[in-house]
């Protein structure tokens, strides 16, 4: 994104810089952090940044636990997942950081999973960079604390399966579209294959270990996890429906 330059003064040096302005590109600023920071201990700071309206981009690598400090449960940890401080499975649903950010109305927000849809990932990053205001991208990121039965070498495949079964959803919220009279919310995920949701959970040790220790509780929490995933998807689906101008008024 190239911005026009304004000469600082009429000296020869400034005039020459002004003439060469088309070679100078906009400075790109990105803040990168994990979910423990963005959802929990640093949420206040994150909120201040996006509320500022400044043109800054934020990428949250969402592992759903405090990965770098031992795998403790965070507000990003979903129902039923086993983590430190949630040995019997997380009892409450995951915080929807992205949807919270959309309530400002002037923050670009997206949820991505590179292994599920590389085109959508690239599109979200390009839109965030182009948007003249705060941008927040939340990326699903399997980590060693998940205990992938296929190993961390299959992390990209795990992301694809997470989206396919409805565990994770892809969407974008672009405030610039609203100025054009369009719906700013775009749901990029296809209709999930809900019959694969339970098998996806059982493919990760953070869930399957609960079945061995607390089988009855595990069955209830896994059903709750699927119910929450469906509730969230239906909410996104409702937001993605373009309303007619008369209906919107």
C-alpha positions in Angstrom: 0.0 0.0 0.0 1.6 3.2 -1.2 0.8 6.5 0.4 1.3 9.9 -1.2 4.2 11.9 0.2 4.0 15.6 1.2 7.2 17.6 0.8 8.4 18.9 4.2 9.7 22.1 2.7 10.8 23.6 -0.6 14.5 22.6 -0.4 16.0 20.5 -3.2 16.5 17.5 -1.0 12.9 17.4 0.2 11.7 17.9 -3.4 13.8 15.0 -4.6 12.5 12.8 -1.8 9.0 13.8 -2.8 9.6 12.9 -6.4 10.8 9.4 -5.4 7.8 8.9 -3.0 6.3 6.3 -5.3 9.2 4.0 -4.4 8.4 4.1 -0.6 5.9 1.8 0.9 3.8 1.9 4.0 5.6 0.6 7.2 4.0 -2.6 8.3 3.5 -3.1 12.1 2.6 -6.5 13.6 2.2 -7.5 17.2 2.5 -11.3 17.7 1.5 -13.2 20.8 -0.1 -16.3 22.2 -3.6 -16.9 23.6 -2.4 -16.7 27.2 -1.4 -13.1 26.6 -4.3 -12.1 24.3 -7.2 -13.9 26.1 -5.9 -13.6 29.7 -3.0 -11.7 31.3 -2.6 -9.2 28.4 -6.2 -8.8 27.4 -6.4 -5.3 29.0 -3.4 -4.2 26.9 -4.7 -5.8 23.8 -8.1 -4.0 24.3 -6.3 -0.6 24.7 -4.5 -1.2 21.4 -7.5 -2.1 19.3 -9.6 0.6 21.0 -6.9 3.2 20.0 -8.0 3.1 16.3 -4.3 3.1 15.3 -3.2 1.3 12.2 -1.6 -1.7 13.8 -1.9 -5.4 13.1 -2.1 -8.2 15.7 -1.6 -11.9 15.2 -2.7 -14.2 18.0 -1.3 -17.8 17.9 -4.1 -19.7 19.6 -2.9 -22.9 21.2 -5.7 -23.0 23.7 -3.3 -23.3 26.6 -0.4 -21.5 28.2 2.0 -23.4 26.0 5.2 -21.6 27.0 4.8 -22.0 30.7 3.7 -25.6 31.0 0.3 -26.0 29.5 -2.0 -24.4 32.0 -5.6 -23.8 31.3 -6.5 -20.4 29.9 -9.7 -18.6 28.8 -9.0 -20.0 25.4 -9.2 -23.6 26.6 -12.4 -25.3 25.3 -14.9 -27.3 27.3 -13.6 -30.8 28.1 -9.9 -30.2 27.4 -7.5 -31.4 30.1 -4.8 -28.9 31.1 -3.0 -27.9 34.3 -5.6 -26.4 36.7 -8.3 -28.3 34.7 -7.3 -31.9 35.3 -10.9 -33.1 35.2 -11.5 -31.2 32.0 -12.4 -27.5 31.5 -16.0 -26.9 32.7 -16.9 -23.7 30.9 -16.8 -22.7 27.3 -14.0 -20.9 25.5 -13.9 -17.1 25.3 -14.7 -15.7 21.8 -12.0 -13.1 21.6 -12.6 -12.4 17.9 -16.3 -11.7 18.3 -15.6 -9.4 21.2 -13.3 -7.4 19.0 -15.9 -7.0 16.3 -18.2 -5.1 18.7 -16.0 -2.0 18.3 -17.1 -1.8 14.7 -13.8 -0.4 13.4 -11.5 -3.3 14.1 -10.7 -5.8 11.3 -10.9 -9.3 12.7 -10.3 -12.8 11.3 -10.0 -16.4 12.4 -7.7 -18.5 10.3 -6.2 -22.0 10.2 -3.5 -22.3 7.6 -3.7 -26.1 7.3 -7.4 -25.9 6.6 -7.5 -23.1 4.0 -4.3 -21.4 2.8 -6.1 -19.0 0.5 -8.3 -17.7 3.3 -5.3 -17.3 5.5 -3.5 -15.2 2.9 -6.6 -13.2 2.1 -7.1 -12.4 5.8 -3.5 -11.3 6.2 -3.6 -9.1 3.1 -6.9 -7.5 4.1 -5.6 -6.8 7.6 -2.5 -5.2 6.1 -4.5 -3.1 3.7 -7.1 -2.0 6.4 -6.4 1.5 7.7 -7.1 0.8 11.3 -6.5 -1.9 14.0 -6.5 -5.5 12.8 -6.7 -8.7 14.8 -6.1 -12.2 13.3 -6.5 -15.3 15.5 -4.7 -18.4 14.1 -5.5 -21.9 15.3 -2.2 -23.5 16.3 -1.9 -27.1 17.5 0.9 -27.5 20.0 2.8 -30.3 21.9 0.4 -29.9 24.9 -2.5 -31.1 22.7 -0.9 -34.6 22.4 -1.7 -35.1 18.8 -1.7 -38.9 18.2 -0.4 -38.3 14.7 2.5 -36.3 16.1 3.4 -32.6 15.6 4.4 -33.4 12.0 0.7 -33.6 11.3 -0.2 -30.2 12.7 -1.4 -28.9 9.4 -3.6 -31.9 8.9 -5.0 -31.5 12.4 -6.0 -27.9 11.6 -7.8 -29.1 8.5 -9.7 -31.7 10.5 -10.5 -29.2 13.2 -12.3 -27.0 10.6 -13.9 -29.8 8.8 -15.6 -31.2 11.9 -16.6 -27.8 13.3 -14.1 -27.6 16.1 -12.6 -24.4 14.7 -14.3 -21.9 12.3 -12.9 -19.6 9.6 -14.3 -16.1 9.3 -13.5 -12.5 8.5 -15.0 -9.2 9.7 -14.0 -6.2 7.5 -15.5 -2.9 8.6 -14.5 -1.4 5.2 -17.3 -3.4 3.6 -20.0 -1.8 5.7 -19.1 1.6 4.2 -19.9 0.0 0.8 -23.3 -1.2 2.0 -22.1 -4.8 2.3 -22.2 -7.2 5.3 -18.8 -6.9 7.0 -19.0 -10.4 8.3 -17.9 -13.3 6.1 -18.1 -17.0 7.2 -15.5 -18.9 5.3 -16.0 -22.3 6.8 -18.2 -24.9 5.0 -21.0 -26.6 6.8 -19.1 -28.8 9.3 -19.3 -32.6 9.3 -20.6 -32.9 12.8 -20.5 -36.7 12.8 -16.6 -36.4 12.9 -16.5 -34.0 15.9 -16.3 -36.6 18.6 -13.6 -38.7 16.8 -11.6 -35.5 16.4 -11.6 -34.9 20.2 -10.5 -38.5 20.8 -7.5 -38.0 18.5 -5.8 -35.7 21.0 -4.5 -36.8 24.3 -5.8 -33.6 26.0 -9.3 -35.0 25.5 -8.7 -38.8 25.3 -6.9 -38.8 28.7 -10.2 -37.6 30.3 -12.0 -40.7 29.0 -9.6 -42.9 30.8 -9.7 -41.1 34.2 -13.3 -39.8 34.2 -15.3 -41.7 31.5 -18.8 -40.5 32.6 -17.7 -36.9 33.0 -15.8 -37.1 29.7 -18.9 -38.2 27.8 -20.9 -35.3 29.2 -18.2 -32.7 28.6 -17.6 -33.9 25.0 -21.3 -33.5 24.3 -21.1 -30.1 25.8 -18.1 -29.2 23.6 -20.0 -30.3 20.5 -23.0 -28.3 21.5 -20.9 -25.2 22.1 -19.2 -25.6 18.7 -22.6 -25.8 17.0 -23.9 -22.8 19.0 -20.9 -20.7 17.9 -21.1 -21.8 14.3 -24.8 -21.0 14.1 -24.1 -17.6 15.6 -21.5 -16.9 12.9 -23.9 -18.2 10.3 -26.5 -15.8 11.4 -24.1 -12.9 11.3 -23.0 -13.8 7.8 -26.6 -13.5 6.4 -26.9 -10.3 4.4 -29.9 -8.4 5.4 -32.0 -6.3 3.0 -31.7 -2.6 3.5 -35.4 -2.3 4.6 -35.0 -5.2 7.1 -31.9 -3.7 8.5 -33.6 -0.4 9.2 
